[in-house]
């Protein structure tokens, strides 16, 4: 049972909790939207299919695009549509998920779609296992977030950033490409996103750091199980 202090804190909108200059808050909001965890499967799928030199080597561009589209539909479009339906039906107060209560349905529905996405990829043996490992890591990240949400409002953005660093680390361990610049970019993006969340959300440093750790560990688990 959440106490009164926690419930009050969860319902405070982030914009009312900081006095940063408008341009800083605007940039923080833009970064938060562009690197929303829901969009990460698109970015990682694109990197694996079109940037990495070996995982999808030999595959035609239309086939790569089809795989990326499948990931986008299952792991991005379906959860997004579900969120909009939940809002339209009144099950949640806002699509920004300020409260722990609102996030319960989000995590449960996302878990279903993430599980289906990784299962669909896993059942196609021609698809490189690294993509399966990543999507499995996303699935268990959402499960871990649901459990953590019982106790505190763990940062979804930070979980996504931890997962981004984690998948880069997993790829680096496979020695399939020089990961200096991708890993450096992942750390830079993670730093920007986590800073942005501290500016425009009511997350505490504990919720940010815990999210990073959870996302990173879940990708390591995904890599260990599927590679």
Secondary structure as GFF3:
##gff-version 3
##sequence-region A 1 227
A	DSSP	alpha_helix	4	10	.	.	.	ID=ss1
A	DSSP	three_ten_helix	14	17	.	.	.	ID=ss2
A	DSSP	alpha_helix	22	34	.	.	.	ID=ss3
A	DSSP	three_ten_helix	37	39	.	.	.	ID=ss4
A	DSSP	alpha_helix	40	46	.	.	.	ID=ss5
A	DSSP	pi_helix	47	51	.	.	.	ID=ss6
A	DSSP	alpha_helix	61	72	.	.	.	ID=ss7
A	DSSP	pi_helix	73	77	.	.	.	ID=ss8
A	DSSP	alpha_helix	78	88	.	.	.	ID=ss9
A	DSSP	alpha_helix	100	122	.	.	.	ID=ss10
A	DSSP	alpha_helix	129	148	.	.	.	ID=ss11
A	DSSP	alpha_helix	156	174	.	.	.	ID=ss12
A	DSSP	alpha_helix	180	200	.	.	.	ID=ss13
A	DSSP	alpha_helix	205	226	.	.	.	ID=ss14
###
